[in-house]
Amino acid sequence: MWVLEPHDLALTKLERSIERDVRDVMFLAQAGLIDRETLITRFETEMQPYITGRTPNWHRNTLKMWIDACWP
């Protein structure tokens, strides 16, 4: 069985970012399964270099919103 590591799971929810996705990420943070610095580092090194499209800042802004919600 293959299972995503919790930080990777959180980042997969970044694209869609509907209410359920935000709740899932908040749960992972509150349960201590993800931490702020690792999430930011993984985004910057493993996801951001591959983001294309008309709104490249959308993902970073969404991540910032999640960080502010999970770690006020």
mmCIF file of the N, C-alpha and C atoms, coordinates in Angstrom:
data_MODEL
# 
_entry.id   MODEL 
# 
loop_
_atom_site.group_PDB 
_atom_site.id 
_atom_site.type_symbol 
_atom_site.label_atom_id 
_atom_site.label_alt_id 
_atom_site.label_comp_id 
_atom_site.label_asym_id 
_atom_site.label_entity_id 
_atom_site.label_seq_id 
_atom_site.pdbx_PDB_ins_code 
_atom_site.Cartn_x 
_atom_site.Cartn_y 
_atom_site.Cartn_z 
_atom_site.occupancy 
_atom_site.B_iso_or_equiv 
_atom_site.pdbx_formal_charge 
_atom_site.auth_seq_id 
_atom_site.auth_comp_id 
_atom_site.auth_asym_id 
_atom_site.auth_atom_id 
_atom_site.pdbx_PDB_model_num 
ATOM 1   N N  . MET A 1 1  ? 0.835   -1.166 0.000   1.00 0.00 ? 1  MET A N  1 
ATOM 2   C CA . MET A 1 1  ? 0.000   0.000  0.000   1.00 0.00 ? 1  MET A CA 1 
ATOM 3   C C  . MET A 1 1  ? 0.893   1.247  0.000   1.00 0.00 ? 1  MET A C  1 
ATOM 4   N N  . TRP A 1 2  ? 0.584   2.173  -0.870  1.00 0.00 ? 2  TRP A N  1 
ATOM 5   C CA . TRP A 1 2  ? 1.304   3.438  -0.947  1.00 0.00 ? 2  TRP A CA 1 
ATOM 6   C C  . TRP A 1 2  ? 0.438   4.527  -0.323  1.00 0.00 ? 2  TRP A C  1 
ATOM 7   N N  . VAL A 1 3  ? 1.034   5.296  0.567   1.00 0.00 ? 3  VAL A N  1 
ATOM 8   C CA . VAL A 1 3  ? 0.309   6.367  1.245   1.00 0.00 ? 3  VAL A CA 1 
ATOM 9   C C  . VAL A 1 3  ? 1.172   7.624  1.210   1.00 0.00 ? 3  VAL A C  1 
ATOM 10  N N  . LEU A 1 4  ? 0.546   8.742  0.944   1.00 0.00 ? 4  LEU A N  1 
ATOM 11  C CA . LEU A 1 4  ? 1.285   10.000 0.928   1.00 0.00 ? 4  LEU A CA 1 
ATOM 12  C C  . LEU A 1 4  ? 1.711   10.407 2.335   1.00 0.00 ? 4  LEU A C  1 
ATOM 13  N N  . GLU A 1 5  ? 2.896   10.955 2.436   1.00 0.00 ? 5  GLU A N  1 
ATOM 14  C CA . GLU A 1 5  ? 3.347   11.539 3.693   1.00 0.00 ? 5  GLU A CA 1 
ATOM 15  C C  . GLU A 1 5  ? 2.435   12.740 3.980   1.00 0.00 ? 5  GLU A C  1 
ATOM 16  N N  . PRO A 1 6  ? 2.117   13.060 5.255   1.00 0.00 ? 6  PRO A N  1 
ATOM 17  C CA . PRO A 1 6  ? 1.136   14.108 5.563   1.00 0.00 ? 6  PRO A CA 1 
ATOM 18  C C  . PRO A 1 6  ? 1.400   15.471 4.917   1.00 0.00 ? 6  PRO A C  1 
ATOM 19  N N  . HIS A 1 7  ? 2.654   15.907 4.829   1.00 0.00 ? 7  HIS A N  1 
ATOM 20  C CA . HIS A 1 7  ? 2.928   17.200 4.180   1.00 0.00 ? 7  HIS A CA 1 
ATOM 21  C C  . HIS A 1 7  ? 2.611   17.131 2.687   1.00 0.00 ? 7  HIS A C  1 
ATOM 22  N N  . ASP A 1 8  ? 2.941   16.008 2.065   1.00 0.00 ? 8  ASP A N  1 
ATOM 23  C CA . ASP A 1 8  ? 2.636   15.830 0.643   1.00 0.00 ? 8  ASP A CA 1 
ATOM 24  C C  . ASP A 1 8  ? 1.121   15.776 0.427   1.00 0.00 ? 8  ASP A C  1 
ATOM 25  N N  . LEU A 1 9  ? 0.419   15.115 1.338   1.00 0.00 ? 9  LEU A N  1 
ATOM 26  C CA . LEU A 1 9  ? -1.044  15.064 1.256   1.00 0.00 ? 9  LEU A CA 1 
ATOM 27  C C  . LEU A 1 9  ? -1.620  16.475 1.329   1.00 0.00 ? 9  LEU A C  1 
ATOM 28  N N  . ALA A 1 10 ? -1.119  17.275 2.261   1.00 0.00 ? 10 ALA A N  1 
ATOM 29  C CA . ALA A 1 10 ? -1.605  18.652 2.390   1.00 0.00 ? 10 ALA A CA 1 
ATOM 30  C C  . ALA A 1 10 ? -1.372  19.433 1.101   1.00 0.00 ? 10 ALA A C  1 
ATOM 31  N N  . LEU A 1 11 ? -0.193  19.280 0.511   1.00 0.00 ? 11 LEU A N  1 
ATOM 32  C CA . LEU A 1 11 ? 0.109   20.024 -0.714  1.00 0.00 ? 11 LEU A CA 1 
ATOM 33  C C  . LEU A 1 11 ? -0.753  19.589 -1.896  1.00 0.00 ? 11 LEU A C  1 
ATOM 34  N N  . THR A 1 12 ? -1.207  18.329 -1.906  1.00 0.00 ? 12 THR A N  1 
ATOM 35  C CA . THR A 1 12 ? -2.087  17.903 -3.001  1.00 0.00 ? 12 THR A CA 1 
ATOM 36  C C  . THR A 1 12 ? -3.422  18.633 -2.943  1.00 0.00 ? 12 THR A C  1 
ATOM 37  N N  . LYS A 1 13 ? -3.787  19.127 -1.780  1.00 0.00 ? 13 LYS A N  1 
ATOM 38  C CA . LYS A 1 13 ? -5.061  19.820 -1.607  1.00 0.00 ? 13 LYS A CA 1 
ATOM 39  C C  . LYS A 1 13 ? -4.971  21.301 -1.948  1.00 0.00 ? 13 LYS A C  1 
ATOM 40  N N  . LEU A 1 14 ? -3.770  21.777 -2.196  1.00 0.00 ? 14 LEU A N  1 
ATOM 41  C CA . LEU A 1 14 ? -3.553  23.195 -2.471  1.00 0.00 ? 14 LEU A CA 1 
ATOM 42  C C  . LEU A 1 14 ? -4.236  23.650 -3.761  1.00 0.00 ? 14 LEU A C  1 
ATOM 43  N N  . GLU A 1 15 ? -4.196  22.835 -4.790  1.00 0.00 ? 15 GLU A N  1 
ATOM 44  C CA . GLU A 1 15 ? -4.758  23.223 -6.092  1.00 0.00 ? 15 GLU A CA 1 
ATOM 45  C C  . GLU A 1 15 ? -6.257  23.507 -6.004  1.00 0.00 ? 15 GLU A C  1 
ATOM 46  N N  . ARG A 1 16 ? -6.997  22.584 -5.426  1.00 0.00 ? 16 ARG A N  1 
ATOM 47  C CA . ARG A 1 16 ? -8.454  22.724 -5.378  1.00 0.00 ? 16 ARG A CA 1 
ATOM 48  C C  . ARG A 1 16 ? -8.874  23.670 -4.264  1.00 0.00 ? 16 ARG A C  1 
ATOM 49  N N  . SER A 1 17 ? -8.363  23.450 -3.066  1.00 0.00 ? 17 SER A N  1 
ATOM 50  C CA . SER A 1 17 ? -8.567  24.322 -1.905  1.00 0.00 ? 17 SER A CA 1 
ATOM 51  C C  . SER A 1 17 ? -10.020 24.671 -1.628  1.00 0.00 ? 17 SER A C  1 
ATOM 52  N N  . ILE A 1 18 ? -10.874 23.665 -1.686  1.00 0.00 ? 18 ILE A N  1 
ATOM 53  C CA . ILE A 1 18 ? -12.259 23.899 -1.289  1.00 0.00 ? 18 ILE A CA 1 
ATOM 54  C C  . ILE A 1 18 ? -12.351 23.758 0.229   1.00 0.00 ? 18 ILE A C  1 
ATOM 55  N N  . GLU A 1 19 ? -13.490 24.051 0.790   1.00 0.00 ? 19 GLU A N  1 
ATOM 56  C CA . GLU A 1 19 ? -13.658 24.050 2.244   1.00 0.00 ? 19 GLU A CA 1 
ATOM 57  C C  . GLU A 1 19 ? -13.208 22.733 2.882   1.00 0.00 ? 19 GLU A C  1 
ATOM 58  N N  . ARG A 1 20 ? -13.547 21.627 2.283   1.00 0.00 ? 20 ARG A N  1 
ATOM 59  C CA . ARG A 1 20 ? -13.147 20.316 2.817   1.00 0.00 ? 20 ARG A CA 1 
ATOM 60  C C  . ARG A 1 20 ? -11.625 20.167 2.848   1.00 0.00 ? 20 ARG A C  1 
ATOM 61  N N  . ASP A 1 21 ? -10.950 20.660 1.822   1.00 0.00 ? 21 ASP A N  1 
ATOM 62  C CA . ASP A 1 21 ? -9.491  20.590 1.782   1.00 0.00 ? 21 ASP A CA 1 
ATOM 63  C C  . ASP A 1 21 ? -8.865  21.424 2.906   1.00 0.00 ? 21 ASP A C  1 
ATOM 64  N N  . VAL A 1 22 ? -9.398  22.615 3.127   1.00 0.00 ? 22 VAL A N  1 
ATOM 65  C CA . VAL A 1 22 ? -8.888  23.472 4.192   1.00 0.00 ? 22 VAL A CA 1 
ATOM 66  C C  . VAL A 1 22 ? -9.092  22.793 5.543   1.00 0.00 ? 22 VAL A C  1 
ATOM 67  N N  . ARG A 1 23 ? -10.253 22.202 5.759   1.00 0.00 ? 23 ARG A N  1 
ATOM 68  C CA . ARG A 1 23 ? -10.512 21.478 7.018   1.00 0.00 ? 23 ARG A CA 1 
ATOM 69  C C  . ARG A 1 23 ? -9.535  20.324 7.194   1.00 0.00 ? 23 ARG A C  1 
ATOM 70  N N  . ASP A 1 24 ? -9.248  19.608 6.119   1.00 0.00 ? 24 ASP A N  1 
ATOM 71  C CA . ASP A 1 24 ? -8.301  18.486 6.197   1.00 0.00 ? 24 ASP A CA 1 
ATOM 72  C C  . ASP A 1 24 ? -6.912  18.960 6.604   1.00 0.00 ? 24 ASP A C  1 
ATOM 73  N N  . VAL A 1 25 ? -6.458  20.050 6.006   1.00 0.00 ? 25 VAL A N  1 
ATOM 74  C CA . VAL A 1 25 ? -5.135  20.575 6.327   1.00 0.00 ? 25 VAL A CA 1 
ATOM 75  C C  . VAL A 1 25 ? -5.103  21.081 7.769   1.00 0.00 ? 25 VAL A C  1 
ATOM 76  N N  . MET A 1 26 ? -6.160  21.737 8.201   1.00 0.00 ? 26 MET A N  1 
ATOM 77  C CA . MET A 1 26 ? -6.218  22.207 9.584   1.00 0.00 ? 26 MET A CA 1 
ATOM 78  C C  . MET A 1 26 ? -6.198  21.027 10.555  1.00 0.00 ? 26 MET A C  1 
ATOM 79  N N  . PHE A 1 27 ? -6.875  19.945 10.206  1.00 0.00 ? 27 PHE A N  1 
ATOM 80  C CA . PHE A 1 27 ? -6.845  18.757 11.051  1.00 0.00 ? 27 PHE A CA 1 
ATOM 81  C C  . PHE A 1 27 ? -5.429  18.193 11.150  1.00 0.00 ? 27 PHE A C  1 
ATOM 82  N N  . LEU A 1 28 ? -4.747  18.086 10.019  1.00 0.00 ? 28 LEU A N  1 
ATOM 83  C CA . LEU A 1 28 ? -3.378  17.577 10.025  1.00 0.00 ? 28 LEU A CA 1 
ATOM 84  C C  . LEU A 1 28 ? -2.474  18.437 10.913  1.00 0.00 ? 28 LEU A C  1 
ATOM 85  N N  . ALA A 1 29 ? -2.653  19.757 10.849  1.00 0.00 ? 29 ALA A N  1 
ATOM 86  C CA . ALA A 1 29 ? -1.838  20.663 11.669  1.00 0.00 ? 29 ALA A CA 1 
ATOM 87  C C  . ALA A 1 29 ? -2.185  20.509 13.144  1.00 0.00 ? 29 ALA A C  1 
ATOM 88  N N  . GLN A 1 30 ? -3.465  20.490 13.469  1.00 0.00 ? 30 GLN A N  1 
ATOM 89  C CA . GLN A 1 30 ? -3.886  20.384 14.863  1.00 0.00 ? 30 GLN A CA 1 
ATOM 90  C C  . GLN A 1 30 ? -3.491  19.044 15.476  1.00 0.00 ? 30 GLN A C  1 
ATOM 91  N N  . ALA A 1 31 ? -3.440  18.005 14.667  1.00 0.00 ? 31 ALA A N  1 
ATOM 92  C CA . ALA A 1 31 ? -3.049  16.683 15.157  1.00 0.00 ? 31 ALA A CA 1 
ATOM 93  C C  . ALA A 1 31 ? -1.530  16.547 15.267  1.00 0.00 ? 31 ALA A C  1 
ATOM 94  N N  . GLY A 1 32 ? -0.808  17.565 14.835  1.00 0.00 ? 32 GLY A N  1 
ATOM 95  C CA . GLY A 1 32 ? 0.643   17.532 14.903  1.00 0.00 ? 32 GLY A CA 1 
ATOM 96  C C  . GLY A 1 32 ? 1.282   16.681 13.818  1.00 0.00 ? 32 GLY A C  1 
ATOM 97  N N  . LEU A 1 33 ? 0.541   16.400 12.756  1.00 0.00 ? 33 LEU A N  1 
ATOM 98  C CA . LEU A 1 33 ? 1.059   15.566 11.674  1.00 0.00 ? 33 LEU A CA 1 
ATOM 99  C C  . LEU A 1 33 ? 1.825   16.361 10.622  1.00 0.00 ? 33 LEU A C  1 
ATOM 100 N N  . ILE A 1 34 ? 1.594   17.675 10.590  1.00 0.00 ? 34 ILE A N  1 
ATOM 101 C CA . ILE A 1 34 ? 2.368   18.544 9.704   1.00 0.00 ? 34 ILE A CA 1 
ATOM 102 C C  . ILE A 1 34 ? 2.842   19.744 10.510  1.00 0.00 ? 34 ILE A C  1 
ATOM 103 N N  . ASP A 1 35 ? 3.956   20.307 10.085  1.00 0.00 ? 35 ASP A N  1 
ATOM 104 C CA . ASP A 1 35 ? 4.425   21.523 10.735  1.00 0.00 ? 35 ASP A CA 1 
ATOM 105 C C  . ASP A 1 35 ? 4.666   22.597 9.679   1.00 0.00 ? 35 ASP A C  1 
ATOM 106 N N  . ARG A 1 36 ? 4.613   23.809 10.146  1.00 0.00 ? 36 ARG A N  1 
ATOM 107 C CA . ARG A 1 36 ? 4.658   24.990 9.282   1.00 0.00 ? 36 ARG A CA 1 
ATOM 108 C C  . ARG A 1 36 ? 5.912   25.025 8.404   1.00 0.00 ? 36 ARG A C  1 
ATOM 109 N N  . GLU A 1 37 ? 7.069   24.907 9.000   1.00 0.00 ? 37 GLU A N  1 
ATOM 110 C CA . GLU A 1 37 ? 8.320   25.046 8.249   1.00 0.00 ? 37 GLU A CA 1 
ATOM 111 C C  . GLU A 1 37 ? 8.496   23.958 7.190   1.00 0.00 ? 37 GLU A C  1 
ATOM 112 N N  . THR A 1 38 ? 8.153   22.723 7.540   1.00 0.00 ? 38 THR A N  1 
ATOM 113 C CA . THR A 1 38 ? 8.284   21.636 6.566   1.00 0.00 ? 38 THR A CA 1 
ATOM 114 C C  . THR A 1 38 ? 7.321   21.840 5.405   1.00 0.00 ? 38 THR A C  1 
ATOM 115 N N  . LEU A 1 39 ? 6.108   22.292 5.705   1.00 0.00 ? 39 LEU A N  1 
ATOM 116 C CA . LEU A 1 39 ? 5.124   22.527 4.644   1.00 0.00 ? 39 LEU A CA 1 
ATOM 117 C C  . LEU A 1 39 ? 5.626   23.610 3.682   1.00 0.00 ? 39 LEU A C  1 
ATOM 118 N N  . ILE A 1 40 ? 6.154   24.685 4.227   1.00 0.00 ? 40 ILE A N  1 
ATOM 119 C CA . ILE A 1 40 ? 6.668   25.772 3.388   1.00 0.00 ? 40 ILE A CA 1 
ATOM 120 C C  . ILE A 1 40 ? 7.867   25.295 2.558   1.00 0.00 ? 40 ILE A C  1 
ATOM 121 N N  . THR A 1 41 ? 8.784   24.585 3.198   1.00 0.00 ? 41 THR A N  1 
ATOM 122 C CA . THR A 1 41 ? 9.969   24.101 2.493   1.00 0.00 ? 41 THR A CA 1 
ATOM 123 C C  . THR A 1 41 ? 9.596   23.142 1.373   1.00 0.00 ? 41 THR A C  1 
ATOM 124 N N  . ARG A 1 42 ? 8.690   22.219 1.656   1.00 0.00 ? 42 ARG A N  1 
ATOM 125 C CA . ARG A 1 42 ? 8.274   21.263 0.617   1.00 0.00 ? 42 ARG A CA 1 
ATOM 126 C C  . ARG A 1 42 ? 7.606   21.990 -0.542  1.00 0.00 ? 42 ARG A C  1 
ATOM 127 N N  . PHE A 1 43 ? 6.773   22.984 -0.220  1.00 0.00 ? 43 PHE A N  1 
ATOM 128 C CA . PHE A 1 43 ? 6.127   23.747 -1.284  1.00 0.00 ? 43 PHE A CA 1 
ATOM 129 C C  . PHE A 1 43 ? 7.181   24.421 -2.160  1.00 0.00 ? 43 PHE A C  1 
ATOM 130 N N  . GLU A 1 44 ? 8.130   25.097 -1.522  1.00 0.00 ? 44 GLU A N  1 
ATOM 131 C CA . GLU A 1 44 ? 9.129   25.868 -2.268  1.00 0.00 ? 44 GLU A CA 1 
ATOM 132 C C  . GLU A 1 44 ? 10.069  24.986 -3.083  1.00 0.00 ? 44 GLU A C  1 
ATOM 133 N N  . THR A 1 45 ? 10.416  23.815 -2.571  1.00 0.00 ? 45 THR A N  1 
ATOM 134 C CA . THR A 1 45 ? 11.393  22.977 -3.278  1.00 0.00 ? 45 THR A CA 1 
ATOM 135 C C  . THR A 1 45 ? 10.776  21.920 -4.179  1.00 0.00 ? 45 THR A C  1 
ATOM 136 N N  . GLU A 1 46 ? 9.612   21.410 -3.809  1.00 0.00 ? 46 GLU A N  1 
ATOM 137 C CA . GLU A 1 46 ? 9.046   20.280 -4.544  1.00 0.00 ? 46 GLU A CA 1 
ATOM 138 C C  . GLU A 1 46 ? 7.829   20.612 -5.397  1.00 0.00 ? 46 GLU A C  1 
ATOM 139 N N  . MET A 1 47 ? 7.194   21.760 -5.133  1.00 0.00 ? 47 MET A N  1 
ATOM 140 C CA . MET A 1 47 ? 5.979   22.063 -5.881  1.00 0.00 ? 47 MET A CA 1 
ATOM 141 C C  . MET A 1 47 ? 6.104   23.338 -6.708  1.00 0.00 ? 47 MET A C  1 
ATOM 142 N N  . GLN A 1 48 ? 6.545   24.397 -6.082  1.00 0.00 ? 48 GLN A N  1 
ATOM 143 C CA . GLN A 1 48 ? 6.586   25.699 -6.745  1.00 0.00 ? 48 GLN A CA 1 
ATOM 144 C C  . GLN A 1 48 ? 7.351   25.699 -8.071  1.00 0.00 ? 48 GLN A C  1 
ATOM 145 N N  . PRO A 1 49 ? 8.488   24.997 -8.192  1.00 0.00 ? 49 PRO A N  1 
ATOM 146 C CA . PRO A 1 49 ? 9.203   25.030 -9.485  1.00 0.00 ? 49 PRO A CA 1 
ATOM 147 C C  . PRO A 1 49 ? 8.395   24.466 -10.654 1.00 0.00 ? 49 PRO A C  1 
ATOM 148 N N  . TYR A 1 50 ? 7.357   23.708 -10.370 1.00 0.00 ? 50 TYR A N  1 
ATOM 149 C CA . TYR A 1 50 ? 6.587   23.060 -11.430 1.00 0.00 ? 50 TYR A CA 1 
ATOM 150 C C  . TYR A 1 50 ? 5.230   23.708 -11.688 1.00 0.00 ? 50 TYR A C  1 
ATOM 151 N N  . ILE A 1 51 ? 4.935   24.774 -10.974 1.00 0.00 ? 51 ILE A N  1 
ATOM 152 C CA . ILE A 1 51 ? 3.646   25.446 -11.139 1.00 0.00 ? 51 ILE A CA 1 
ATOM 153 C C  . ILE A 1 51 ? 3.693   26.308 -12.397 1.00 0.00 ? 51 ILE A C  1 
ATOM 154 N N  . THR A 1 52 ? 2.701   26.135 -13.248 1.00 0.00 ? 52 THR A N  1 
ATOM 155 C CA . THR A 1 52 ? 2.585   26.942 -14.458 1.00 0.00 ? 52 THR A CA 1 
ATOM 156 C C  . THR A 1 52 ? 1.171   27.501 -14.515 1.00 0.00 ? 52 THR A C  1 
ATOM 157 N N  . GLY A 1 53 ? 0.936   28.338 -15.468 1.00 0.00 ? 53 GLY A N  1 
ATOM 158 C CA . GLY A 1 53 ? -0.411  28.871 -15.638 1.00 0.00 ? 53 GLY A CA 1 
ATOM 159 C C  . GLY A 1 53 ? -0.433  30.381 -15.527 1.00 0.00 ? 53 GLY A C  1 
ATOM 160 N N  . ARG A 1 54 ? -1.629  30.902 -15.587 1.00 0.00 ? 54 ARG A N  1 
ATOM 161 C CA . ARG A 1 54 ? -1.807  32.349 -15.601 1.00 0.00 ? 54 ARG A CA 1 
ATOM 162 C C  . ARG A 1 54 ? -1.681  32.982 -14.219 1.00 0.00 ? 54 ARG A C  1 
ATOM 163 N N  . THR A 1 55 ? -1.857  32.204 -13.162 1.00 0.00 ? 55 THR A N  1 
ATOM 164 C CA . THR A 1 55 ? -1.846  32.776 -11.816 1.00 0.00 ? 55 THR A CA 1 
ATOM 165 C C  . THR A 1 55 ? -0.829  32.062 -10.921 1.00 0.00 ? 55 THR A C  1 
ATOM 166 N N  . PRO A 1 56 ? 0.454   32.263 -11.157 1.00 0.00 ? 56 PRO A N  1 
ATOM 167 C CA . PRO A 1 56 ? 1.476   31.556 -10.376 1.00 0.00 ? 56 PRO A CA 1 
ATOM 168 C C  . PRO A 1 56 ? 1.462   31.902 -8.894  1.00 0.00 ? 56 PRO A C  1 
ATOM 169 N N  . ASN A 1 57 ? 0.985   33.084 -8.539  1.00 0.00 ? 57 ASN A N  1 
ATOM 170 C CA . ASN A 1 57 ? 0.954   33.471 -7.130  1.00 0.00 ? 57 ASN A CA 1 
ATOM 171 C C  . ASN A 1 57 ? -0.234  32.889 -6.379  1.00 0.00 ? 57 ASN A C  1 
ATOM 172 N N  . TRP A 1 58 ? -1.203  32.345 -7.079  1.00 0.00 ? 58 TRP A N  1 
ATOM 173 C CA . TRP A 1 58 ? -2.403  31.811 -6.433  1.00 0.00 ? 58 TRP A CA 1 
ATOM 174 C C  . TRP A 1 58 ? -2.047  30.728 -5.422  1.00 0.00 ? 58 TRP A C  1 
ATOM 175 N N  . HIS A 1 59 ? -1.167  29.812 -5.788  1.00 0.00 ? 59 HIS A N  1 
ATOM 176 C CA . HIS A 1 59 ? -0.781  28.728 -4.883  1.00 0.00 ? 59 HIS A CA 1 
ATOM 177 C C  . HIS A 1 59 ? -0.072  29.268 -3.639  1.00 0.00 ? 59 HIS A C  1 
ATOM 178 N N  . ARG A 1 60 ? 0.843   30.208 -3.830  1.00 0.00 ? 60 ARG A N  1 
ATOM 179 C CA . ARG A 1 60 ? 1.553   30.777 -2.687  1.00 0.00 ? 60 ARG A CA 1 
ATOM 180 C C  . ARG A 1 60 ? 0.583   31.518 -1.766  1.00 0.00 ? 60 ARG A C  1 
ATOM 181 N N  . ASN A 1 61 ? -0.352  32.264 -2.325  1.00 0.00 ? 61 ASN A N  1 
ATOM 182 C CA . ASN A 1 61 ? -1.334  32.981 -1.509  1.00 0.00 ? 61 ASN A CA 1 
ATOM 183 C C  . ASN A 1 61 ? -2.237  32.010 -0.753  1.00 0.00 ? 61 ASN A C  1 
ATOM 184 N N  . THR A 1 62 ? -2.619  30.932 -1.394  1.00 0.00 ? 62 THR A N  1 
ATOM 185 C CA . THR A 1 62 ? -3.442  29.923 -0.726  1.00 0.00 ? 62 THR A CA 1 
ATOM 186 C C  . THR A 1 62 ? -2.660  29.269 0.406   1.00 0.00 ? 62 THR A C  1 
ATOM 187 N N  . LEU A 1 63 ? -1.398  28.939 0.158   1.00 0.00 ? 63 LEU A N  1 
ATOM 188 C CA . LEU A 1 63 ? -0.561  28.369 1.209   1.00 0.00 ? 63 LEU A CA 1 
ATOM 189 C C  . LEU A 1 63 ? -0.448  29.333 2.386   1.00 0.00 ? 63 LEU A C  1 
ATOM 190 N N  . LYS A 1 64 ? -0.263  30.618 2.114   1.00 0.00 ? 64 LYS A N  1 
ATOM 191 C CA . LYS A 1 64 ? -0.179  31.606 3.185   1.00 0.00 ? 64 LYS A CA 1 
ATOM 192 C C  . LYS A 1 64 ? -1.468  31.637 3.988   1.00 0.00 ? 64 LYS A C  1 
ATOM 193 N N  . MET A 1 65 ? -2.613  31.571 3.319   1.00 0.00 ? 65 MET A N  1 
ATOM 194 C CA . MET A 1 65 ? -3.899  31.546 4.005   1.00 0.00 ? 65 MET A CA 1 
ATOM 195 C C  . MET A 1 65 ? -3.975  30.346 4.941   1.00 0.00 ? 65 MET A C  1 
ATOM 196 N N  . TRP A 1 66 ? -3.545  29.179 4.459   1.00 0.00 ? 66 TRP A N  1 
ATOM 197 C CA . TRP A 1 66 ? -3.564  27.972 5.286   1.00 0.00 ? 66 TRP A CA 1 
ATOM 198 C C  . TRP A 1 66 ? -2.657  28.106 6.486   1.00 0.00 ? 66 TRP A C  1 
ATOM 199 N N  . ILE A 1 67 ? -1.473  28.651 6.278   1.00 0.00 ? 67 ILE A N  1 
ATOM 200 C CA . ILE A 1 67 ? -0.510  28.815 7.378   1.00 0.00 ? 67 ILE A CA 1 
ATOM 201 C C  . ILE A 1 67 ? -1.080  29.754 8.434   1.00 0.00 ? 67 ILE A C  1 
ATOM 202 N N  . ASP A 1 68 ? -1.677  30.843 7.992   1.00 0.00 ? 68 ASP A N  1 
ATOM 203 C CA . ASP A 1 68 ? -2.285  31.785 8.939   1.00 0.00 ? 68 ASP A CA 1 
ATOM 204 C C  . ASP A 1 68 ? -3.430  31.130 9.712   1.00 0.00 ? 68 ASP A C  1 
ATOM 205 N N  . ALA A 1 69 ? -4.177  30.255 9.062   1.00 0.00 ? 69 ALA A N  1 
ATOM 206 C CA . ALA A 1 69 ? -5.296  29.577 9.729   1.00 0.00 ? 69 ALA A CA 1 
ATOM 207 C C  . ALA A 1 69 ? -4.831  28.482 10.686  1.00 0.00 ? 69 ALA A C  1 
ATOM 208 N N  . CYS A 1 70 ? -3.787  27.768 10.301  1.00 0.00 ? 70 CYS A N  1 
ATOM 209 C CA . CYS A 1 70 ? -3.321  26.626 11.095  1.00 0.00 ? 70 CYS A CA 1 
ATOM 210 C C  . CYS A 1 70 ? -2.374  27.022 12.218  1.00 0.00 ? 70 CYS A C  1 
ATOM 211 N N  . TRP A 1 71 ? -1.582  28.045 11.985  1.00 0.00 ? 71 TRP A N  1 
ATOM 212 C CA . TRP A 1 71 ? -0.582  28.476 12.968  1.00 0.00 ? 71 TRP A CA 1 
ATOM 213 C C  . TRP A 1 71 ? -0.682  29.983 13.167  1.00 0.00 ? 71 TRP A C  1 
ATOM 214 N N  . PRO A 1 72 ? -1.755  30.436 13.841  1.00 0.00 ? 72 PRO A N  1 
ATOM 215 C CA . PRO A 1 72 ? -1.956  31.894 14.011  1.00 0.00 ? 72 PRO A CA 1 
ATOM 216 C C  . PRO A 1 72 ? -0.876  32.544 14.857  1.00 0.00 ? 72 PRO A C  1 
# 
